[in-house]
């Protein structure tokens, strides 16, 4: 299963979700590749890949000068590999304009790359060509959605983009689900936004919500997913539960308790 984690709004917990969901799936015994398709490279940093060790990255893969097998790196999580990103990726959207199948560059690279049970793609906070490449390559989209006032407005734009991709470039693309992030039960706005999203999207919203948690924020500075940095924190528990839900939705029954 190839899952794109997308939201054109920044600061919604997308990369944190990509890192920790990938870790939870790997902890369940799954083989997982996390593709960092964001020029900021935060998923790479959060999994301990030093910027000095990213000579081959998603940029080279998209432009065709390297393949995934050559570019991917091991992480501290058994079963989890990462295709790292660098700031060079920010120029890829312009450079790819004249390429044939420019929207299918990532799809083609994955098709010619090594096999994994799950591939997660951490998209940039935009709806440009990098995100389009991820949506064309993906089987499904997972949307991290922060519980804030403008959440539904941003969601409608993303859903419209998904429909456009489904209509022309990837008819099999599905919405796997929406996960509510940065949930603060002390804030009444959180409950109002969650109720609104569930009223509109129904069972497409995961039952698991991701809390505001200081350990989730600290973990990337140590180059570790929260599940390794502090396996007992509330954030880690939430991502284990989300992993369980994701596997259930895609037809796999696995026990993720070992990740906790």
PLY file of the C-alpha trace (Angstrom):
ply
format ascii 1.0
element vertex 260
property float x
property float y
property float z
element edge 259
property int vertex1
property int vertex2
end_header
0.00 0.00 0.00
1.33 3.41 -1.00
-0.01 6.20 1.22
0.53 9.91 0.59
0.33 12.11 3.66
-0.87 15.43 2.33
-2.16 18.78 3.49
-1.32 22.07 1.77
-1.34 23.82 5.16
1.92 23.76 7.09
2.22 23.06 10.79
-0.55 20.47 10.99
1.57 17.55 12.20
1.98 15.96 8.77
5.66 15.08 9.07
5.27 13.98 12.69
2.48 11.69 11.55
4.55 10.35 8.65
7.50 9.51 10.91
5.54 7.93 13.72
2.99 6.09 11.59
5.85 4.60 9.56
7.52 3.57 12.82
4.33 1.99 14.16
3.86 -0.01 10.96
7.48 -1.18 11.03
7.10 -2.15 14.69
4.23 -4.41 13.62
6.67 -6.38 11.47
5.89 -4.62 8.21
8.54 -3.54 5.69
8.17 0.22 5.27
9.73 2.92 3.11
9.18 6.57 4.01
9.73 8.89 1.05
10.58 12.44 2.10
9.11 14.54 -0.72
9.32 17.84 1.16
12.29 20.13 0.34
12.47 21.05 4.03
13.65 17.50 4.70
12.15 17.35 8.17
11.16 13.68 7.95
14.78 12.85 7.13
16.04 14.88 10.08
13.41 13.36 12.36
14.68 9.88 11.51
18.30 10.78 12.17
19.64 11.28 8.64
22.27 13.99 8.86
22.12 16.56 6.05
25.75 15.82 5.25
24.76 12.25 4.40
22.10 13.03 1.81
24.22 13.12 -1.32
21.58 11.02 -3.11
18.00 11.98 -2.38
14.45 12.25 -3.64
15.65 15.01 -5.97
17.99 12.70 -7.86
15.32 9.99 -7.99
12.73 12.33 -9.51
15.18 13.65 -12.09
16.26 10.12 -13.00
19.93 10.25 -12.06
19.49 7.68 -9.25
17.06 4.95 -8.30
15.31 4.35 -4.99
17.41 1.31 -4.11
20.57 3.43 -4.34
19.18 6.50 -2.58
17.29 4.98 0.35
18.92 4.70 3.77
18.41 2.56 6.86
17.03 4.12 10.05
17.22 3.27 13.74
13.86 1.51 13.34
14.18 -2.10 12.15
12.21 -2.59 8.95
11.97 1.13 8.18
13.98 2.75 5.40
13.87 6.37 4.26
14.42 8.10 0.94
15.84 11.40 2.23
15.22 14.90 0.94
17.35 18.01 0.50
16.65 21.64 -0.31
17.57 20.89 -3.95
14.12 19.37 -4.25
12.64 22.87 -4.16
13.86 23.39 -7.73
12.46 20.11 -9.02
9.04 21.50 -9.87
10.58 23.92 -12.37
13.10 21.40 -13.70
10.45 18.75 -14.28
8.28 20.98 -16.48
9.96 19.78 -19.69
10.12 16.12 -18.66
7.85 13.52 -20.23
5.37 12.07 -17.73
6.38 14.78 -15.28
3.46 13.91 -13.00
4.46 10.23 -13.00
8.14 10.53 -12.09
7.70 9.20 -8.55
5.22 6.55 -9.66
7.70 5.24 -12.22
10.57 5.27 -9.70
8.53 3.28 -7.18
7.48 0.77 -9.85
11.14 0.17 -10.67
12.30 0.15 -7.04
12.47 -2.47 -4.29
9.29 -3.94 -2.86
7.85 -2.84 0.49
4.61 -3.75 2.21
3.95 -0.08 2.82
5.34 3.10 1.29
4.51 6.41 2.96
5.12 9.71 1.16
5.56 12.88 3.22
4.32 15.63 0.89
5.30 19.31 1.02
2.78 21.85 2.37
1.55 22.81 -1.09
-0.48 21.40 -3.97
2.27 21.74 -6.58
3.98 19.19 -8.80
5.72 17.38 -5.94
2.41 16.69 -4.24
0.81 15.76 -7.56
3.62 13.23 -8.11
2.87 11.74 -4.70
-0.88 11.55 -5.39
-0.30 9.92 -8.77
1.97 7.31 -7.16
-0.30 6.63 -4.18
-3.06 4.13 -3.62
-4.57 6.30 -0.90
-4.26 9.65 0.86
-4.09 10.20 4.60
-4.82 13.78 5.66
-3.50 15.10 9.01
-5.87 17.89 10.02
-5.18 20.31 12.84
-8.14 21.18 15.05
-8.32 24.87 14.18
-10.90 27.32 12.82
-9.95 27.11 9.13
-9.50 23.33 9.06
-12.49 22.55 6.85
-11.68 25.33 4.40
-8.23 23.91 3.72
-9.61 20.39 3.59
-12.03 21.28 0.80
-9.15 22.51 -1.39
-7.20 19.30 -0.85
-10.22 17.10 -1.56
-10.80 19.00 -4.81
-7.19 18.31 -5.83
-7.60 14.62 -5.00
-10.70 14.53 -7.21
-8.82 16.15 -10.09
-6.01 13.60 -9.81
-8.53 10.77 -9.61
-10.32 12.13 -12.66
-7.32 12.16 -14.95
-4.05 10.83 -13.57
-4.84 8.15 -10.98
-8.42 6.77 -11.06
-7.65 4.30 -8.24
-6.70 6.99 -5.71
-8.76 6.82 -2.52
-9.08 8.87 0.64
-7.84 6.53 3.35
-8.88 8.88 6.10
-8.44 12.08 8.06
-6.58 12.11 11.36
-7.18 14.98 13.77
-3.90 16.31 15.16
-2.78 18.68 17.92
-5.91 17.87 19.87
-6.22 19.76 23.16
-9.22 18.63 25.16
-8.94 21.70 27.39
-9.82 23.88 24.42
-13.51 23.93 23.48
-12.63 24.90 19.89
-10.98 21.50 19.47
-14.25 19.71 20.18
-16.21 22.04 17.90
-13.82 21.51 14.98
-13.73 17.76 15.54
-17.53 17.63 15.57
-17.71 19.67 12.37
-15.19 17.49 10.55
-16.93 14.29 11.63
-20.30 15.70 10.59
-19.00 16.42 7.10
-16.64 13.45 6.56
-18.29 10.75 8.67
-16.35 7.52 9.02
-13.51 8.87 6.90
-12.27 10.47 10.13
-10.10 8.11 12.17
-11.33 7.37 15.69
-7.76 7.93 16.91
-6.78 11.54 17.53
-3.25 12.85 18.07
-2.85 14.99 21.20
-0.68 18.00 21.72
2.31 16.39 23.39
5.69 17.86 24.26
7.47 14.54 23.68
6.27 14.50 20.07
7.82 17.94 19.64
11.11 16.99 21.31
11.74 13.72 19.50
12.84 15.11 16.08
15.66 17.12 17.66
17.11 13.78 18.80
16.72 12.22 15.35
14.22 9.70 16.67
10.53 8.98 16.22
8.53 9.51 19.39
7.94 5.76 19.64
11.68 5.30 20.26
12.29 8.56 22.11
9.52 7.93 24.66
7.43 4.86 23.96
5.12 5.53 26.92
4.10 9.11 26.15
0.56 9.97 25.08
1.72 10.81 21.56
3.36 7.41 21.09
0.25 5.65 22.35
-1.85 7.61 19.86
0.35 6.70 16.89
0.31 3.02 17.86
-3.49 3.23 17.87
-3.48 5.05 14.52
-1.23 2.36 13.05
-3.70 -0.25 14.20
-6.56 1.64 12.54
-4.64 2.12 9.31
-3.87 -1.59 9.07
-7.51 -2.42 9.76
-8.68 -0.06 7.02
-6.38 -1.53 4.42
-7.38 -5.06 5.26
-4.53 -6.19 7.48
-4.96 -7.40 11.03
-1.80 -6.93 13.06
-1.04 -6.42 16.69
0.84 -3.18 17.32
1.13 -3.59 21.07
4.86 -4.31 20.73
5.36 -0.73 19.58
4.08 0.66 22.86
0 1
1 2
2 3
3 4
4 5
5 6
6 7
7 8
8 9
9 10
10 11
11 12
12 13
13 14
14 15
15 16
16 17
17 18
18 19
19 20
20 21
21 22
22 23
23 24
24 25
25 26
26 27
27 28
28 29
29 30
30 31
31 32
32 33
33 34
34 35
35 36
36 37
37 38
38 39
39 40
40 41
41 42
42 43
43 44
44 45
45 46
46 47
47 48
48 49
49 50
50 51
51 52
52 53
53 54
54 55
55 56
56 57
57 58
58 59
59 60
60 61
61 62
62 63
63 64
64 65
65 66
66 67
67 68
68 69
69 70
70 71
71 72
72 73
73 74
74 75
75 76
76 77
77 78
78 79
79 80
80 81
81 82
82 83
83 84
84 85
85 86
86 87
87 88
88 89
89 90
90 91
91 92
92 93
93 94
94 95
95 96
96 97
97 98
98 99
99 100
100 101
101 102
102 103
103 104
104 105
105 106
106 107
107 108
108 109
109 110
110 111
111 112
112 113
113 114
114 115
115 116
116 117
117 118
118 119
119 120
120 121
121 122
122 123
123 124
124 125
125 126
126 127
127 128
128 129
129 130
130 131
131 132
132 133
133 134
134 135
135 136
136 137
137 138
138 139
139 140
140 141
141 142
142 143
143 144
144 145
145 146
146 147
147 148
148 149
149 150
150 151
151 152
152 153
153 154
154 155
155 156
156 157
157 158
158 159
159 160
160 161
161 162
162 163
163 164
164 165
165 166
166 167
167 168
168 169
169 170
170 171
171 172
172 173
173 174
174 175
175 176
176 177
177 178
178 179
179 180
180 181
181 182
182 183
183 184
184 185
185 186
186 187
187 188
188 189
189 190
190 191
191 192
192 193
193 194
194 195
195 196
196 197
197 198
198 199
199 200
200 201
201 202
202 203
203 204
204 205
205 206
206 207
207 208
208 209
209 210
210 211
211 212
212 213
213 214
214 215
215 216
216 217
217 218
218 219
219 220
220 221
221 222
222 223
223 224
224 225
225 226
226 227
227 228
228 229
229 230
230 231
231 232
232 233
233 234
234 235
235 236
236 237
237 238
238 239
239 240
240 241
241 242
242 243
243 244
244 245
245 246
246 247
247 248
248 249
249 250
250 251
251 252
252 253
253 254
254 255
255 256
256 257
257 258
258 259
